[in-house]
């Protein structure tokens, strides 16, 4: 057994345990990611809208993003399934070893079935518990907290956690949408999380917040009646099925909330910023991430940034970031990792793990 306790291996579905008084922990056994094959650069955007590569890079840090295409079979479910299969491969497990799949998504392919059901079928996971969760860009972090609690309470044992979003379906690639089209990209990230016999592994501290009064700052209307009564249509018009964002308001919210969220989470367990090995953050804007890094005096290698290559991928971003860190050999058992997200809702949340 390692210093921090050996992960429990795959189990038969029939033997999903009940806690029965025994304290268990949770551990991330595998991580994986999947990206659409089409790369959409700032130069590509320059051809569609009134913008420049310089403007986008200076304001956001983004150079390119991926855009899913149906003709390649790229859907929210198929990208999620590819990411989860990669996470299972990383963990050395089979789809049939899972007893639950939880998918964080804002852009399911259909209102029903849940994306988790489609992914279970695509992977051949058999009859398992599967459901979706929508907390926009905070979704993956909310899912991590949910799954840790399910495992610790004995409800689940081996869980596939997926963040998959095809947000570019809702992006307006005309000048009216130039405040959003520059930011967003498609992708999927996934973890396999399992019960551990070491109760000190898993979530040490968490925070989950929603300020519902701020929903008009970021929303996708389905019908005209969805608009808030006092919505300023100036420059927007009525764009059904398009992402509406008050960029300046969200930016201000994010800069202050992000730092406060880190401090709130550290305070819950009496840690200092430098005690955490990795901050794995939702990638919304490089300036927002840099502001948080500077406030806490963190070195660049502790706060991973990949927004330059993928843009803002909504619920996928945290899984994408962690998978890249893991694939680079930079995560080890026993390390402390703080996962952070914020987004539409408005929602914001953290999940501090001992790996
Ligand atoms: N290219 C060039 N100019 C653009 C542009 C584009 N793509 N988009 C907007 N502009 C213009 C505006 O029209 C405005 O012009 P004006 O001064 O003549 O009115 C000017 O640039 C500044 O616009 P503003 O919206 O204030 O820019 P900004 O510095 O706030 O940057 C965002 C815009 C969207 C990059 C920034 O607000 C942001 O990142 N917000 C947070 C968004 C976010 O994180 N959302 C997801 C949360 S999960």
Boltz pocket constraint, residues with backbone or C-beta under 6 A from the ligand:
constraints:
  - pocket:
      binder: B
      contacts: [[A, 50], [A, 51], [A, 52], [A, 55], [A, 56], [A, 59], [A, 60], [A, 137], [A, 178], [A, 179], [A, 180], [A, 182], [A, 245], [A, 246], [A, 247], [A, 248], [A, 250], [A, 251], [A, 254], [A, 284], [A, 285], [A, 312], [A, 342], [A, 343], [A, 344]]
      max_distance: 6.0
